[in-house]
Amino acid sequence: MNLTTKIGTSVSTSARNAGLDTLRALAIALVFANHYMLFVSGAPTLGWFGEIGWSGVDLFFALSGYLIGNQILGAIRRSQQGGSRFSLSRFYARRLLRTLPNFYVVLALFACWPYFRMDLVLPPLWQFLTFTQNIGLQPGTAFSHAWSLCVEEQFYFLLPALALLIAACRKPLLLAWLAVAAALIAGMLIRSHLWINYVAAEPEGSRVFYTLIYYSSLCRFDELVVGVALALLKNYHGAVWARLTAHGNWLLLAGCAALALVWSHFLADHYGYAMTVFGYPLLAVSFALLLLAALSPGALLQKLRIPGAGAIALWSYAIYLVHKTLCMLLRAPLQAQGWEADHWATVLLMAAASVLGGFLLYQLVERPFMALRDRYVPSHEVLRVAPAAA
């Protein structure tokens, strides 16, 4: 969602991009399919879509990287041109009011209601409260899918401060692009080191791979960085951005082709050295092409209106938080009634339950807090005060 705010008038309007909504709906569908395979049916019930569904998190990262990066860099750009000033405190306040209410409600359910976490061990609460639960995370613990939120929050606590620091340096644009390149290279080097020294001798898909690489912030920020790179391109290289987005349908074709190629290699060798080191940045580039297609005026992806995609996109964060546990809780009672996990009707029922759970969380928690945010922190920018006349 792109938010346009008129500083000083407290008037804000939001316009949804159908292409971004489609990608966001695709992301949550991928995640649902993968979690259904891993925690409900124990088999690739939805075929290759479920097997590759873990990459839905990476698509969320790419979307979030662009949208948040565009907010930060756009504000810094306007400030450099003498406009309103970017406020770190307001940015953090808006970010936390967006993510914390849903997160805390679901965390409270895990912490206070043993039935909700079933027989799974819940990591210490301080790890969730400090967004460090993904560090050293062991698969199979309660609320383990919060790892991706931890990665995002860590990234977005660092990003605005780093962006302001770079903006204050000489040749900030060059430094910004060097930082993007350095981050991607560092991610590949870290994954290479961890794979060679800790993962190579382990069985395929071992806990070591997930704990050291898959859940690690240092290993999984590729799509976030590439999303920010798109925002950098848009705000500081307008002519290049315009030329690229003038070919949205070709970008869509290229993105789909690249994604199909990367997915096929991940399906063939998810845990191998080459895909561990190079697969994630290639996945990031594939999603970046799709994002560019979604942001291209008049392109197919931006014009296409898929029924229900807008609503699913709007509720996607809430759905992400609750769908896995709801499906795991429903598995036994449905099976007792003869609803086998690999039957299409069971899949549809659990998908509907996940959407309903996300809708309720959105309506009861997320939406009221978003209204409070828009009322008390309507923008992450503050109006510059002109010096008083002598």
N, C-alpha and C positions, 0 to 999 in steps of 0.2 A: 504494500500500500504506500503510495506516495503522498506525503502530507505537505500541503502548501499553507504557510502561515503568514499573515500580514502583521508584522510587528507593530505594536502600538494600537491595534484595533481589536485584538483578541478574537479575530474572526479566522477560522480555519476551515478548509474544505479538504476532503479526501476523495481521490479518484482511484478506482481499482483498475488494474491492467489485466485484461482477460488472459493474456499470455502468461503472465506471472502466476495468476490463479490456477491456470491449467498445470503449470509446472509444480506448484505447491500441492495440488491435489494428486498429481502423479507421485510426488515424493512420499506422501502419507500412505498411498496405496501400495507402493513398494515396501515400505517399512511394515505395514500390516501383513502383507503376503509373506515376508521373511519371518516375522515373529510367529505367524500361524504355523509355518513349517517347523520352526525350531521348538515351540512351546506347546503346541496343540496337537497337531497330527503326527509330528515326528517324521514326516516324509514330504517330498516336494509336491504337495497337493496342488499347488498352482503352477507346477512346472518350473521352467527356467526363470519366470518372473519372480517366484518366491526365492529361488536360489540366489539371484542377484539383488534381491530386495534390500539387502543391507545398504546398498548405494543410495537409497532414498535419503539417508542421513546426510550423505555428501551433497546431494542436491539441495537439501535444506541449508547446508553450510554455504553453498554458492549463492543461493538466494539471499540469505542473511548477510553475507559478506558484501554483496552489491548494495543492498538497501541501506544497511547501517553505514557502510563506507560512503555512500552517496550523501547521506545526511551530514556526516562529519566533514567531508571534503567540500561539499557544497557550501556549508556554513563558513568554513575557513576561507574559501574562495571569495565569498561575499564580504567577509571581514577585511580581506586584503584589498578589496576594491572600495573600502570606506563605508561599507554597509554595517549591518548589525554584527555584534560580537558573539562568537561561539562560546558557550558557557559549559565548562566541564561538569559543574555541579548539576546543572539542569539536564545535561545529557544523561548522567548517571541516574538521576531521579526518574526521568522518563523511561529509561531502560529497565530499572528495577520495578517500577509500577507496571510495566508490561509483562515481566516474566515471573516475579516473585509470588503474587497472589495465587495463581493456579498451582505453582510448584509447591508452595507451603501447604495448601489444602490437601493435595495428594500425599505429600510427605507426612502430614498429620494422620491421614488414614493408615498409612503403613506403620507409623510409630505407635498409634493408640488403639488400633483394631487388629488383633492377631489374625482374625479370619481373612482380612484383606491381604496380608503378606503370606498367608498359608503357612507352610513349614520352612520357609526360606529365612535365612539369617539377614537381618538388616544391618548394614555397616553403621558405625557410630554416627550419630546425628550431626556432630560438628563437621564431619566431612561433607555432608550435604549443605550445611549452612554456610560453609566457606567455599563451596564449589570446588572442592578438591577430591570428591568421591571417586573420580575417574583415575586418580593416581594410585597405581598398584591394585586396581580393582580386579577382583576374582570373579569369573563368570559364575552365574547361578545364584547370585545374592539377590535379595529383594530390592526392587526399584533400580536394578542395574542399568536400565535404559536412560537413567538421568545423566549418564556419562556425557552424552552429547551436549546437554545443556551446560554442563561444567566447562567443556571445551569452549563453547560459545561465550560464556560469561567471562572466562579468563581472557579470551581474545579481546573482547570489547571493553574490558577494564583497562587493557594496555593500549589499544589502538588509538583512542582520542588523544591520550597524553603523548604518545609517540608521534602522532600526526602534528600536534602543536609544536613539539620539539623540532621536528624536521622543518616545519614552516618557518621557524625562527632562524634557521641556518642559511648560509650562503648557498646558492644554487639548490634550493629545496626540491625542485622538480626532479633534477638528476638524482638527488639523494633518495627521493621517494621510489623511483624506479629501481635504483640499486638495492634498496631495502626489500622490494618485492622479489627481485631475482635472488638475493641472498637468502631470504626466507625459504624459497622453494628449493634452492640448492642445499641448504642446511637440513631441511626435512628429508631429502633423499640420502644425504650422508649419515644422518642419525639412524634412519631405517636400515641402511646398509650395515652399519656397525652392529646394531642390535640383532639383525638377522644372522650375520656371520658368527657372532660370538655367543648368542643365546638361543636362537631359534633353529639353526641348521640341523642340530643333532636331535631335535624333538620331533615327535610324530606330527603329521599334517593336521593343522587345525588345533594344535595343543593350547592349553591354558596360557603357556608362556607367550605365544604369539599374541593372544588377545590382551593379556595384562601389560606387556611391554610395548606393543606396537599399536594394536587396533584401538585401544582405549586411550592411548597417550596423546596429550595435547601437542607435544613436540613432533609427533608423527602424523597428526591428522588435520593440520590446518591448511593443507594445500588449497582446498576449494574456498575457504574463507579468504585466503590471500588473493587468489585469482578473482574472486568477487570484488574485493577492494580495488584490484587493478583495473577492473572495468569501470568502477566509479572514478578512479583517477583519470582514466582515458576520457570519460564523459565530461568531467569538470575542467580539465586542463588541456585537452586536445580536441576541441570542439569540431574542427574541420575533419579530422580523422574519424571521429565518432559519426559525423553526418554521412561520410562516404560509406562507412561500414553498414550503418543502419538503413542505408538506401537499398540494400540488397538482402532484406530480411528473409525472403524465401530461400535464397541460396544458402544463407547462414543456417536456416533450419535443416536443409538437406545435408549440409556438411556436418552439422551437429549430430543428426541422427546416424549418419554413416560412421562418424568417429565414435559415437557412443556404442553402436552395435559392435564395432571392432574391439573396443576396450572391454565391453561386457563379455564378448566371446572369449577373450584371453583370460579374464578373471574366472569365468566358469571352468576353463580348462586347467588353470593353475593359480588358484586364489592365493595360496600360501607360499608360492615359490619366490625365489630371490628377485627375479626380474619384475614381477608384478608388484611385489612388496615395495620395491625401491622406486620404480618408474610408473606403476599403474595408477597411483593416486593423482600425480600431476596430470597425467593423460586424461583421467576421468574429469579433473578440474577443467581442462581445456574444452572437453566435450560439452560439459554443462555450461561453460562460458559462451560457447557458440549458440546454445539453445536460449540462454538469457538474452544475448544480442538479438536473436530472432524475435523474442517476445517483446523487446523494446524497440523494434523497428516499426515506424508508422506505416500502417496499411498492410503489413505482412500478414500471411495466413495465420500464424500462431497468435498474433495480437487480435485479429478480427474474429477468430473462431470462438464461439460461445458453446461450451459443452454443458448441457443441462446438469445442474447440481455442483459443478466444479467450483463456482464462486463460494457457495456455502461451505463445502468441504474445506476449501482453502482458508476461509475465515475461522473455522473451528479447528484447523489442523493442529495447532499447538496443544489445545485441550485434548483432542483425540490422541495425539502422540503420548500424552502423559498417562491416559487411562486404558488404552485399548489392550495392551498386553496383559495386564492383570485381569481385566474383565473377561477376556477370552480364556485365560487359565482357570478362572473361577467357574465359568460356564461349562467347561469341558466335561467334568464328571456328571453333573445332573443331566446334561443333554445326552450323554452316552447311556445313562441309565434308562432314558426314555427311547432308546433306539436310534438316536441321531449320531451316526458315526462321523468322526472328525474329517474323513476324506470325502464325505458326500457334499455335493455342491450346495444343497439346501442348508447344511450346517454352516458352511463358509459364509453364505449370505446372511444367515441369522446372526452370526458373530460379528460380521461387518456392520450390520444394522445396529447391534448393541453397542459397538464401539463408537459409531457416529452419534447415537443417542446419548451415550455417556459424555462424549466430547461436547455435544450441544448443551447439555445441562450444566457442565462445568463452565462453559463459555458464558451462558446466560446468567448464572447465579454468582459467578466470581469474576471472570475476566472482563466482561462488559461493564459492570459497575465501576471497577477500578480504572478501566480505560476512560470512563466518563470523568472520574475524579482527576485523572492525569490531565485530560484536556481542559479541565476547569482550572486547576491550580498550577500546572506546569505546561502551558499550551505550546511551548516551543523550547528548543535547546539553544536558542539565541536570545540575546538581550539587546535592546536598542541602545546605540551609542548616545551619550549625553553630550551635547555640544557645549564647549566652554562658555561661561557667562560673559556677556559683553562688558568691557571696562567702563 
